Amino acid sequence: MKHFIAAGLTGICAVSSAWAQSSVTLYGSLDAGVAYVSNVGGHSKWMEEQGNTQPDRWGLRGQEDLGGGLKAIFTLENGFYTNTGAMAVANTLFNRQAFVGLASDQFGTLTLGHQTPFSFDVLDPFSTAYLAGSWYAFHPGNIDELADTGVVPYNNSVKYRSPTWYGFTAGAMFGFGNTTNFSDGRTMSFSLSYANGPFKAGATWSNEHDRTVSIATTGITTFQDQPAATYLADKVENMGIGASYSFGKVLLHGLYTRTKLESGGQSDTFQSYDAGANYQVTAFNSVVGGAATSTLEGRRWSQVMIGDVYSLSKRTQVYVNALYEHANSSAQAAFFTAGVSSGRNQAIVLTGIHHSF
């Protein structure tokens, strides 16, 4: 009987040990507030805004220790709207990310599934929109793919991130079109990033076939002989470089992106210059801001933003933002997803609360 009990206890301990080597984390973010937009189609608008400082989302992240520095990993992430409860992409549960793979301390990380490109992973953290926590500060149309919208992640993709060597990390990514024509829907992306103390930098390049681009949100109605609302690029070449440096209470950041759009034998280039600063006034309060200018097909949009973020805790913040955009005579002002102005100017003032779990 003693031997039987001892064997049972040993088995229980072994099972407990096995479970202890695996973990699954539920996480998420909710953000909602009230916004005033000065001009949408010739009229001012009050609205409840959502997902401003961070996109509304929930997800599951897990790992299993396989021994020898090797782990099995996965992430499932859904984007939704706090103000309505609707999914960000209809009929697609894990619309932001869905992947599984292996991570090795020695050899890097390999994942497969529905995944964000390196423009989001590497360049976005140098943008004003990311560092100032303001969704509307993304560049017009999100043409440079800094925000994770429904058309940005790569489907059917294989993604590799190397270990870090002397501060450098490299990445490569390939997305299959899953058709009999190998080039249809094909995507590929490469990245190189560097981090050393207060200095960080990153660069990316990608080539994408048959990509939907949100041209219509810029106020353009027809682009490359296609209706802007349904514009489909035959080929998109997207590249960028960014950097940030922190000293004391100040963080400085800058970013350049260049996106070449081709369809039907026509080609146009979208470019953005973006820079800003964050100042940590106290341990709980920070002042954030930045400016960007973007061009496409003779049109120019220039925008500035300033905000204040106050942390009630590590997980909860309240904030206020003010943004202004001016377009040249060939364009209409149009903050990303705010609606198109009837003229060349548009302003947004908003305040809200963000909570993560």
VOPAGU-2260 file (C-alpha; in pm, 1 decimal, decimal comma):
REM VOPAGU-2260
SITE   aa  ch    i         X         Y         Z
SITE  MET   A    0       0,0       0,0       0,0
SITE  LYS   A    1     288,0     236,8      85,9
SITE  HIS   A    2     444,6     168,8    -251,5
SITE  PHE   A    3     110,1     231,9    -424,8
SITE  ILE   A    4      56,9     565,8    -244,4
SITE  ALA   A    5     415,5     671,6    -317,7
SITE  ALA   A    6     371,2     589,7    -686,4
SITE  GLY   A    7      45,6     785,6    -695,4
SITE  LEU   A    8     202,4    1089,7    -533,3
SITE  THR   A    9     494,4    1071,5    -776,3
SITE  GLY   A   10     250,7    1065,7   -1069,0
SITE  ILE   A   11      56,7    1363,0    -931,9
SITE  CYS   A   12     380,5    1559,8    -888,1
SITE  ALA   A   13     484,9    1472,7   -1243,8
SITE  VAL   A   14     151,5    1593,4   -1383,1
SITE  SER   A   15     170,0    1912,5   -1174,2
SITE  SER   A   16     522,7    1971,9   -1300,9
SITE  ALA   A   17     409,6    1925,0   -1661,3
SITE  TRP   A   18     124,6    2171,3   -1615,6
SITE  ALA   A   19     359,9    2419,2   -1449,5
SITE  GLN   A   20     565,1    2427,7   -1768,9
SITE  SER   A   21     267,0    2550,5   -1974,0
SITE  SER   A   22      74,6    2877,1   -1948,5
SITE  VAL   A   23    -215,6    3052,5   -2118,2
SITE  THR   A   24    -277,1    3425,5   -2063,3
SITE  LEU   A   25    -600,5    3611,4   -2129,5
SITE  TYR   A   26    -531,0    3976,5   -2212,0
SITE  GLY   A   27    -709,1    4272,9   -2366,1
SITE  SER   A   28    -769,0    4644,6   -2396,2
SITE  LEU   A   29   -1080,3    4863,7   -2381,8
SITE  ASP   A   30   -1085,6    5231,3   -2472,8
SITE  ALA   A   31   -1379,2    5471,1   -2507,0
SITE  GLY   A   32   -1444,6    5842,6   -2490,5
SITE  VAL   A   33   -1616,3    6141,5   -2647,5
SITE  ALA   A   34   -1487,2    6331,7   -2950,7
SITE  TYR   A   35   -1570,0    6649,3   -3142,8
SITE  VAL   A   36   -1479,2    6665,4   -3514,0
SITE  SER   A   37   -1495,9    7011,7   -3668,3
SITE  ASN   A   38   -1589,6    6913,1   -4024,6
SITE  VAL   A   39   -1720,0    6589,1   -4172,5
SITE  GLY   A   40   -1886,5    6648,9   -4508,1
SITE  GLY   A   41   -1942,7    7015,2   -4420,5
SITE  HIS   A   42   -2085,1    6960,8   -4070,5
SITE  SER   A   43   -1936,5    6929,5   -3722,9
SITE  LYS   A   44   -1987,3    6601,8   -3541,3
SITE  TRP   A   45   -2000,3    6479,7   -3181,4
SITE  MET   A   46   -1942,4    6108,9   -3134,5
SITE  GLU   A   47   -1843,5    5839,6   -2888,8
SITE  GLU   A   48   -1498,4    5727,5   -2996,7
SITE  GLN   A   49   -1327,9    5400,0   -2918,2
SITE  GLY   A   50    -984,6    5239,8   -2949,2
SITE  ASN   A   51    -795,8    5569,4   -2944,6
SITE  THR   A   52    -490,9    5506,6   -2725,4
SITE  GLN   A   53    -488,7    5134,0   -2806,6
SITE  PRO   A   54    -716,5    4924,3   -3029,5
SITE  ASP   A   55   -1000,8    4747,4   -2848,7
SITE  ARG   A   56    -908,1    4381,1   -2841,4
SITE  TRP   A   57    -893,4    4062,5   -2640,9
SITE  GLY   A   58    -672,1    3762,8   -2691,0
SITE  LEU   A   59    -517,8    3442,5   -2567,9
SITE  ARG   A   60    -141,9    3397,1   -2555,7
SITE  GLY   A   61      16,0    3066,2   -2456,9
SITE  GLN   A   62     341,2    2878,0   -2437,3
SITE  GLU   A   63     467,6    2532,6   -2348,6
SITE  ASP   A   64     824,3    2470,5   -2234,6
SITE  LEU   A   65     964,1    2189,0   -2449,0
SITE  GLY   A   66    1304,7    2190,1   -2280,3
SITE  GLY   A   67    1646,8    2293,6   -2401,0
SITE  GLY   A   68    1542,2    2657,0   -2445,9
SITE  LEU   A   69    1263,7    2560,5   -2690,9
SITE  LYS   A   70     897,7    2661,8   -2645,8
SITE  ALA   A   71     575,9    2608,0   -2837,3
SITE  ILE   A   72     384,1    2937,8   -2859,9
SITE  PHE   A   73      51,5    3066,3   -2991,0
SITE  THR   A   74    -154,0    3386,1   -3004,7
SITE  LEU   A   75    -522,6    3433,9   -3088,4
SITE  GLU   A   76    -638,4    3797,5   -3094,0
SITE  ASN   A   77    -975,0    3953,9   -3175,2
SITE  GLY   A   78   -1037,2    4321,3   -3246,9
SITE  PHE   A   79   -1374,9    4468,2   -3153,7
SITE  TYR   A   80   -1549,1    4799,1   -3084,3
SITE  THR   A   81   -1619,4    4887,7   -2722,4
SITE  ASN   A   82   -1888,1    5138,9   -2819,9
SITE  THR   A   83   -2101,2    4879,9   -3005,8
SITE  GLY   A   84   -1957,5    4540,8   -2910,1
SITE  ALA   A   85   -1921,1    4450,0   -3279,3
SITE  MET   A   86   -1617,8    4268,8   -3418,8
SITE  ALA   A   87   -1371,8    4489,0   -3608,1
SITE  VAL   A   88   -1393,0    4253,2   -3906,2
SITE  ALA   A   89   -1730,7    4090,3   -3959,4
SITE  ASN   A   90   -1742,5    3709,4   -3948,6
SITE  THR   A   91   -1373,2    3684,6   -3855,9
SITE  LEU   A   92   -1319,1    3604,7   -3489,4
SITE  PHE   A   93    -940,3    3632,5   -3458,9
SITE  ASN   A   94    -907,8    3917,7   -3706,3
SITE  ARG   A   95    -593,3    4075,7   -3561,5
SITE  GLN   A   96    -368,9    3771,4   -3511,1
SITE  ALA   A   97    -392,4    3392,0   -3515,6
SITE  PHE   A   98     -66,9    3198,1   -3520,8
SITE  VAL   A   99     124,9    2904,8   -3372,9
SITE  GLY   A  100     496,6    2832,4   -3373,7
SITE  LEU   A  101     821,8    2759,8   -3196,9
SITE  ALA   A  102    1052,5    2995,2   -3007,5
SITE  SER   A  103    1415,9    2912,4   -2932,4
SITE  ASP   A  104    1663,1    3109,9   -2722,9
SITE  GLN   A  105    1937,8    3001,4   -2960,9
SITE  PHE   A  106    1771,2    2994,8   -3303,5
SITE  GLY   A  107    1492,9    3253,8   -3290,2
SITE  THR   A  108    1115,8    3236,3   -3341,3
SITE  LEU   A  109     918,8    3077,1   -3626,8
SITE  THR   A  110     540,3    3123,5   -3644,9
SITE  LEU   A  111     267,0    3036,5   -3897,8
SITE  GLY   A  112     -79,9    3182,0   -3949,7
SITE  HIS   A  113    -256,3    3521,2   -3973,4
SITE  GLN   A  114      11,3    3770,4   -3863,6
SITE  THR   A  115     103,1    4140,0   -3858,0
SITE  PRO   A  116     372,0    4260,9   -4102,2
SITE  PHE   A  117     698,3    4422,0   -3992,2
SITE  SER   A  118     566,8    4769,5   -4076,3
SITE  PHE   A  119     338,6    4722,9   -3774,7
SITE  ASP   A  120     586,9    4532,5   -3556,2
SITE  VAL   A  121     899,5    4741,9   -3619,7
SITE  LEU   A  122     800,5    5085,1   -3757,9
SITE  ASP   A  123     475,6    5159,5   -3574,1
SITE  PRO   A  124     654,8    5197,7   -3234,4
SITE  PHE   A  125     838,7    5502,5   -3379,0
SITE  SER   A  126     522,1    5681,6   -3496,5
SITE  THR   A  127     342,9    5968,3   -3325,4
SITE  ALA   A  128      18,3    5770,9   -3332,5
SITE  TYR   A  129     174,2    5487,6   -3131,4
SITE  LEU   A  130     391,3    5685,7   -2890,5
SITE  ALA   A  131     131,8    5957,1   -2829,0
SITE  GLY   A  132    -150,0    5703,5   -2811,4
SITE  SER   A  133    -378,5    5864,3   -3070,0
SITE  TRP   A  134    -549,9    5652,7   -3337,0
SITE  TYR   A  135    -639,4    5955,8   -3549,7
SITE  ALA   A  136    -269,9    6050,2   -3576,9
SITE  PHE   A  137    -199,9    5759,2   -3812,4
SITE  HIS   A  138    -113,9    5879,5   -4161,2
SITE  PRO   A  139    -397,0    5929,1   -4414,4
SITE  GLY   A  140    -552,4    5601,9   -4525,4
SITE  ASN   A  141    -302,3    5397,7   -4321,0
SITE  ILE   A  142    -144,9    5332,7   -4661,0
SITE  ASP   A  143     192,9    5260,1   -4496,5
SITE  GLU   A  144      34,1    4989,1   -4276,5
SITE  LEU   A  145     140,0    5124,3   -3937,8
SITE  ALA   A  146    -199,4    5042,5   -3782,9
SITE  ASP   A  147    -334,8    4686,5   -3761,9
SITE  THR   A  148    -659,6    4719,2   -3955,5
SITE  GLY   A  149    -859,5    4442,4   -4120,8
SITE  VAL   A  150    -656,7    4453,0   -4445,6
SITE  VAL   A  151    -306,8    4480,5   -4292,5
SITE  PRO   A  152    -215,7    4132,8   -4148,6
SITE  TYR   A  153     -72,5    3870,0   -4381,9
SITE  ASN   A  154    -283,4    3556,1   -4424,9
SITE  ASN   A  155    -126,1    3212,9   -4466,9
SITE  SER   A  156     208,9    3353,7   -4357,0
SITE  VAL   A  157     536,4    3216,1   -4224,5
SITE  LYS   A  158     731,7    3457,7   -4003,8
SITE  TYR   A  159    1083,0    3432,7   -3863,0
SITE  ARG   A  160    1253,0    3656,7   -3605,8
SITE  SER   A  161    1618,0    3596,2   -3524,5
SITE  PRO   A  162    1774,5    3602,6   -3178,4
SITE  THR   A  163    1927,9    3937,0   -3081,6
SITE  TRP   A  164    2299,8    3972,3   -3160,1
SITE  TYR   A  165    2476,0    4278,8   -3016,9
SITE  GLY   A  166    2147,4    4467,3   -3020,1
SITE  PHE   A  167    2046,5    4364,9   -3375,6
SITE  THR   A  168    1739,1    4155,0   -3462,1
SITE  ALA   A  169    1646,5    4048,5   -3815,8
SITE  GLY   A  170    1317,6    3922,2   -3954,4
SITE  ALA   A  171    1173,1    3764,8   -4268,4
SITE  MET   A  172     811,8    3687,9   -4356,2
SITE  PHE   A  173     628,9    3525,3   -4647,1
SITE  GLY   A  174     255,7    3500,5   -4710,2
SITE  PHE   A  175     110,2    3245,8   -4952,9
SITE  GLY   A  176    -176,8    3340,1   -5180,8
SITE  ASN   A  177    -304,0    2979,6   -5156,7
SITE  THR   A  178    -403,7    2975,3   -5523,6
SITE  THR   A  179    -278,8    2783,7   -5827,0
SITE  ASN   A  180    -107,4    3106,1   -5939,9
SITE  PHE   A  181     184,6    3144,6   -5698,3
SITE  SER   A  182     200,6    3525,7   -5732,3
SITE  ASP   A  183    -169,6    3592,9   -5659,8
SITE  GLY   A  184    -202,0    3742,6   -5312,3
SITE  ARG   A  185     163,9    3676,3   -5233,8
SITE  THR   A  186     330,3    3889,5   -4964,7
SITE  MET   A  187     683,0    3914,2   -4830,5
SITE  SER   A  188     849,7    4136,7   -4573,6
SITE  PHE   A  189    1193,9    4187,3   -4417,3
SITE  SER   A  190    1312,1    4383,6   -4116,2
SITE  LEU   A  191    1619,8    4486,9   -3921,3
SITE  SER   A  192    1598,8    4648,4   -3578,6
SITE  TYR   A  193    1850,9    4767,8   -3322,6
SITE  ALA   A  194    1829,3    4854,5   -2953,5
SITE  ASN   A  195    2107,1    4976,3   -2726,9
SITE  GLY   A  196    2012,2    5147,7   -2402,9
SITE  PRO   A  197    1813,1    5465,8   -2477,4
SITE  PHE   A  198    1853,7    5434,7   -2856,3
SITE  LYS   A  199    1628,5    5224,8   -3081,1
SITE  ALA   A  200    1603,5    5202,8   -3459,6
SITE  GLY   A  201    1435,3    4988,5   -3722,8
SITE  ALA   A  202    1393,9    4948,9   -4098,0
SITE  THR   A  203    1155,1    4737,2   -4307,0
SITE  TRP   A  204    1079,5    4650,6   -4670,1
SITE  SER   A  205     783,7    4458,6   -4806,6
SITE  ASN   A  206     635,2    4352,6   -5139,5
SITE  GLU   A  207     266,0    4266,7   -5157,2
SITE  HIS   A  208      43,3    4149,8   -5444,4
SITE  ASP   A  209    -330,7    4208,5   -5481,3
SITE  ARG   A  210    -372,9    4423,2   -5172,6
SITE  THR   A  211    -679,7    4625,8   -5074,8
SITE  VAL   A  212    -581,8    4983,4   -4980,8
SITE  SER   A  213    -808,6    5227,1   -4791,9
SITE  ILE   A  214    -767,0    5511,2   -5042,8
SITE  ALA   A  215   -1124,6    5636,1   -4999,1
SITE  THR   A  216   -1063,1    5741,1   -4635,6
SITE  THR   A  217    -824,3    6012,9   -4766,6
SITE  GLY   A  218   -1106,9    6184,2   -4954,9
SITE  ILE   A  219    -994,6    6060,4   -5297,8
SITE  THR   A  220   -1288,0    5922,5   -5501,2
SITE  THR   A  221   -1104,0    5774,6   -5802,9
SITE  PHE   A  222    -748,0    5643,0   -5800,4
SITE  GLN   A  223    -556,2    5485,2   -6089,8
SITE  ASP   A  224    -882,0    5453,8   -6287,8
SITE  GLN   A  225   -1048,9    5257,1   -6007,3
SITE  PRO   A  226   -1320,5    5365,6   -5761,8
SITE  ALA   A  227   -1126,0    5452,8   -5444,6
SITE  ALA   A  228   -1380,0    5269,4   -5227,8
SITE  THR   A  229   -1286,2    4936,8   -5388,4
SITE  TYR   A  230    -927,7    5009,0   -5494,1
SITE  LEU   A  231    -712,7    4696,7   -5531,9
SITE  ALA   A  232    -339,1    4735,1   -5594,7
SITE  ASP   A  233    -168,3    4484,8   -5822,6
SITE  LYS   A  234     151,9    4545,4   -5629,2
SITE  VAL   A  235     252,1    4742,0   -5319,4
SITE  GLU   A  236     611,7    4811,8   -5224,8
SITE  ASN   A  237     630,8    4942,3   -4869,8
SITE  MET   A  238     944,3    5054,6   -4687,3
SITE  GLY   A  239    1040,7    5272,2   -4393,5
SITE  ILE   A  240    1296,2    5362,2   -4130,9
SITE  GLY   A  241    1252,8    5501,2   -3781,3
SITE  ALA   A  242    1439,6    5574,9   -3459,3
SITE  SER   A  243    1387,1    5697,8   -3104,2
SITE  TYR   A  244    1610,4    5822,9   -2823,6
SITE  SER   A  245    1524,9    5881,0   -2458,6
SITE  PHE   A  246    1711,4    6096,9   -2212,0
SITE  GLY   A  247    1584,9    6185,3   -1869,6
SITE  LYS   A  248    1212,0    6248,9   -1892,3
SITE  VAL   A  249    1210,4    6308,4   -2268,2
SITE  LEU   A  250    1161,0    6061,3   -2555,2
SITE  LEU   A  251    1229,2    6184,9   -2909,9
SITE  HIS   A  252    1118,8    5987,1   -3216,1
SITE  GLY   A  253    1118,2    6012,7   -3595,6
SITE  LEU   A  254     990,9    5802,5   -3885,9
SITE  TYR   A  255     992,9    5799,7   -4266,1
SITE  THR   A  256     773,9    5570,5   -4479,5
SITE  ARG   A  257     746,7    5527,0   -4855,1
SITE  THR   A  258     474,4    5319,0   -5023,7
SITE  LYS   A  259     459,3    5259,3   -5398,9
SITE  LEU   A  260     115,8    5163,2   -5534,7
SITE  GLU   A  261      77,7    4999,2   -5876,2
SITE  SER   A  262    -228,4    4887,9   -6071,8
SITE  GLY   A  263    -315,6    4862,8   -6439,3
SITE  GLY   A  264      28,1    4985,8   -6544,5
SITE  GLN   A  265       1,7    5301,2   -6329,9
SITE  SER   A  266     224,5    5387,0   -6034,1
SITE  ASP   A  267     204,1    5644,1   -5751,7
SITE  THR   A  268     405,1    5689,6   -5434,1
SITE  PHE   A  269     276,9    5775,3   -5087,0
SITE  GLN   A  270     537,6    5924,9   -4850,4
SITE  SER   A  271     519,2    6034,7   -4485,8
SITE  TYR   A  272     756,7    6215,4   -4251,5
SITE  ASP   A  273     667,2    6187,2   -3882,9
SITE  ALA   A  274     835,6    6320,9   -3566,3
SITE  GLY   A  275     743,7    6396,5   -3206,9
SITE  ALA   A  276     830,0    6394,2   -2837,7
SITE  ASN   A  277     695,4    6259,6   -2508,6
SITE  TYR   A  278     765,1    6435,8   -2179,3
SITE  GLN   A  279     711,5    6252,0   -1849,8
SITE  VAL   A  280     597,3    6537,1   -1624,7
SITE  THR   A  281     550,8    6312,4   -1320,9
SITE  ALA   A  282     545,1    5938,5   -1259,6
SITE  PHE   A  283     172,0    5945,9   -1340,4
SITE  ASN   A  284     139,5    6219,6   -1601,5
SITE  SER   A  285     290,4    6266,7   -1947,8
SITE  VAL   A  286     253,2    6525,6   -2224,3
SITE  VAL   A  287     274,6    6381,1   -2576,5
SITE  GLY   A  288     278,2    6527,1   -2924,0
SITE  GLY   A  289     402,4    6516,1   -3278,7
SITE  ALA   A  290     359,2    6619,4   -3639,5
SITE  ALA   A  291     350,7    6447,6   -3977,9
SITE  THR   A  292     323,8    6539,5   -4342,2
SITE  SER   A  293     214,1    6296,5   -4616,1
SITE  THR   A  294     196,6    6320,8   -4995,8
SITE  LEU   A  295      25,0    6123,2   -5272,6
SITE  GLU   A  296     -44,0    6210,0   -5638,0
SITE  GLY   A  297       8,4    6585,4   -5587,7
SITE  ARG   A  298    -189,8    6592,4   -5264,6
SITE  ARG   A  299     -44,5    6681,5   -4924,8
SITE  TRP   A  300    -181,7    6638,0   -4574,2
SITE  SER   A  301      -2,8    6796,1   -4275,4
SITE  GLN   A  302    -115,9    6719,7   -3923,6
SITE  VAL   A  303     -18,4    6800,5   -3564,6
SITE  MET   A  304    -138,5    6660,5   -3234,5
SITE  ILE   A  305     -84,2    6718,3   -2864,6
SITE  GLY   A  306    -218,7    6523,7   -2571,1
SITE  ASP   A  307    -202,3    6460,7   -2201,4
SITE  VAL   A  308    -218,4    6114,1   -2046,1
SITE  TYR   A  309    -274,5    6061,7   -1672,0
SITE  SER   A  310    -232,4    5714,8   -1522,3
SITE  LEU   A  311    -478,3    5623,3   -1249,4
SITE  SER   A  312    -294,5    5288,7   -1216,6
SITE  LYS   A  313     -64,5    5065,5   -1420,8
SITE  ARG   A  314    -365,9    4947,6   -1620,2
SITE  THR   A  315    -595,8    5251,3   -1635,9
SITE  GLN   A  316    -538,0    5592,0   -1793,7
SITE  VAL   A  317    -749,0    5896,4   -1874,1
SITE  TYR   A  318    -646,5    6120,9   -2161,7
SITE  VAL   A  319    -723,7    6427,6   -2371,2
SITE  ASN   A  320    -606,7    6485,5   -2731,5
SITE  ALA   A  321    -623,5    6776,7   -2973,7
SITE  LEU   A  322    -542,4    6726,2   -3344,1
SITE  TYR   A  323    -537,8    6954,1   -3647,9
SITE  GLU   A  324    -489,2    6868,5   -4016,4
SITE  HIS   A  325    -439,4    7097,3   -4315,9
SITE  ALA   A  326    -451,8    6978,4   -4677,7
SITE  ASN   A  327    -315,6    7152,6   -4985,8
SITE  SER   A  328    -540,8    7284,2   -5261,5
SITE  SER   A  329    -550,4    6942,6   -5433,8
SITE  ALA   A  330    -677,5    6751,6   -5128,9
SITE  GLN   A  331    -938,2    6745,7   -4855,8
SITE  ALA   A  332    -850,5    6716,3   -4487,6
SITE  ALA   A  333    -929,1    6367,4   -4361,5
SITE  PHE   A  334    -797,1    6228,9   -4034,7
SITE  PHE   A  335    -779,3    5849,6   -4054,4
SITE  THR   A  336   -1133,0    5701,7   -4006,7
SITE  ALA   A  337   -1272,0    6034,8   -3872,8
SITE  GLY   A  338   -1456,2    6114,2   -4196,2
SITE  VAL   A  339   -1363,9    6342,8   -4486,9
SITE  SER   A  340   -1385,3    6719,0   -4444,6
SITE  SER   A  341   -1559,8    6932,6   -4705,9
SITE  GLY   A  342   -1258,1    7164,1   -4705,3
SITE  ARG   A  343    -885,9    7176,6   -4643,6
SITE  ASN   A  344    -895,9    7185,5   -4262,1
SITE  GLN   A  345   -1013,5    6950,7   -3990,5
SITE  ALA   A  346    -975,3    6950,6   -3611,7
SITE  ILE   A  347   -1050,7    6686,8   -3347,2
SITE  VAL   A  348   -1074,2    6723,4   -2969,9
SITE  LEU   A  349   -1137,6    6413,0   -2763,3
SITE  THR   A  350   -1114,6    6272,6   -2414,6
SITE  GLY   A  351   -1152,4    5920,9   -2284,0
SITE  ILE   A  352   -1046,0    5634,3   -2061,4
SITE  HIS   A  353    -831,8    5331,3   -2139,6
SITE  HIS   A  354    -806,5    5006,9   -1942,8
SITE  SER   A  355    -597,1    4700,0   -2014,6
SITE  PHE   A  356    -612,2    4355,7   -1856,4
